[in-house]
């Protein structure tokens, strides 16, 4: 079974948030992710940048402060 990794990209530096993610839910100001045998985790003030289906990676970026166009 192929699960997905979620990483947070901060100015080119990628930080692993969670591996083997089984669900991702978009929230008003972030995401909620969960993996088997782990408590769900909410990451706030982020947005989805892209999903790489080949590597099974979800890339999140921090919301830009003061930018209401997104």
C-alpha positions as CSV (number, residue, x, y, z in Angstrom):
1,X,0.0,0.0,0.0
2,X,1.3,3.4,-0.9
3,X,0.7,6.2,1.6
4,X,1.6,9.8,1.2
5,X,4.1,12.1,3.0
6,X,3.2,15.7,4.0
7,X,5.9,18.3,4.0
8,X,6.0,22.0,4.8
9,X,8.1,24.0,2.4
10,X,9.5,27.1,4.1
11,X,11.4,29.2,1.6
12,X,12.9,26.1,-0.1
13,X,13.5,24.1,3.1
14,X,11.2,21.1,3.4
15,X,10.2,19.9,6.8
16,X,8.6,16.5,7.1
17,X,5.3,16.9,9.0
18,X,3.9,13.3,8.8
19,X,4.6,10.1,6.9
20,X,2.2,7.4,5.8
21,X,-0.7,9.8,5.7
22,X,-4.0,8.1,5.1
23,X,-6.3,11.2,5.0
24,X,-6.0,15.0,4.5
25,X,-8.9,17.4,5.1
26,X,-8.8,21.0,4.0
27,X,-9.8,23.4,6.8
28,X,-10.6,27.1,6.7
29,X,-7.0,28.0,7.8
30,X,-5.0,24.9,7.2
31,X,-5.3,21.1,7.0
32,X,-6.0,18.1,9.2
33,X,-3.9,15.1,8.5
34,X,-4.0,11.6,9.9
35,X,-2.1,8.4,9.7
36,X,-2.8,4.9,10.9
37,X,-2.2,4.5,14.6
38,X,-1.5,8.2,15.1
39,X,-3.7,11.0,16.4
40,X,-4.9,13.5,13.7
41,X,-2.8,16.6,13.5
42,X,-4.0,20.1,12.5
43,X,-1.6,22.4,10.8
44,X,-2.8,26.0,10.7
45,X,-1.8,29.0,8.6
46,X,-0.8,26.8,5.6
47,X,-2.2,26.1,2.2
48,X,-1.8,23.3,-0.3
49,X,0.9,24.2,-2.8
50,X,1.0,20.9,-4.9
51,X,0.6,17.2,-4.8
52,X,3.3,15.0,-6.4
53,X,1.6,11.7,-7.2
54,X,4.8,10.1,-8.5
55,X,6.6,10.5,-5.1
56,X,3.5,10.4,-3.0
57,X,4.2,13.8,-1.5
58,X,1.8,16.7,-0.5
59,X,3.6,20.0,-0.3
60,X,2.2,22.7,2.0
61,X,3.4,26.3,2.2
62,X,2.8,28.9,4.9
63,X,0.0,31.5,4.1
64,X,1.4,34.9,3.2
65,X,0.4,37.4,5.8
66,X,-1.6,40.3,4.4
67,X,-2.5,38.7,1.1
68,X,-6.2,38.4,0.8
69,X,-6.2,37.3,-2.8
70,X,-5.9,33.6,-2.1
